[in-house]
Amino acid sequence: MKKISFSIIAFCLMLCVGTNPLFSQDEEAAASDTTAVEDLEDEIDEAFLEEEEAEEEYDAASPFEGFTVGLNVGMPVVGGEYYAESGMDPCFGVVIGTPYGLPLGPFSLGVNAGIESANGLTGAFAILNLGIDAISEKVGFPVTVFGGVGMLEGMGIIGGASLDYPMDPVVIKPYLRATISTAAANDNPTGWIQIGAMVSYSL
């Protein structure tokens, strides 16, 4: 009877010892599967991040990047005889700013274009902006002088200066400007000086 009991105990011990490696193998397989799932999740997350970055780069490459659209409103304060007799009404215009330009030592050159209506005169201008970096640094905001040539009945010429106040997402530009037309007054030159402001929005 004792021999039988010893045999039974030995058999049970062998079963326990024999099953432990199986359990160990199952645990290792489960751990391996968990690691594989975590690695797959990391790869999916990285793929999503790369796709979002690619979409952001695509959006940044918009054909209108760097362009601005501005609404210009001005009031003549001094006018030539013809212009003064026409009523000295407010002037309205639209200005398109471009990202094209180049640094010129202490200056920054930019290129714009504008359409304007004033006292029944309608004109279109190409405008060069010249930012004066030295003065801008002293006053704490951009100071720009500008000049342009276009058509305003005859040839139109404009020139002036503006201060640029950034108020994200727009820039407010109060200015002083002079305008000359070579043929608005019965083929005679006339012109006016106006003060005004332009509100510019980045596209």
Summary of the structure (lengths in Angstrom):
residues: 203
radius of gyration: 38.0
end to end distance: 97.5
largest distance: 137.7
contacts: 564
relative contact order: 0.14
helix: 35%
strand: 51%
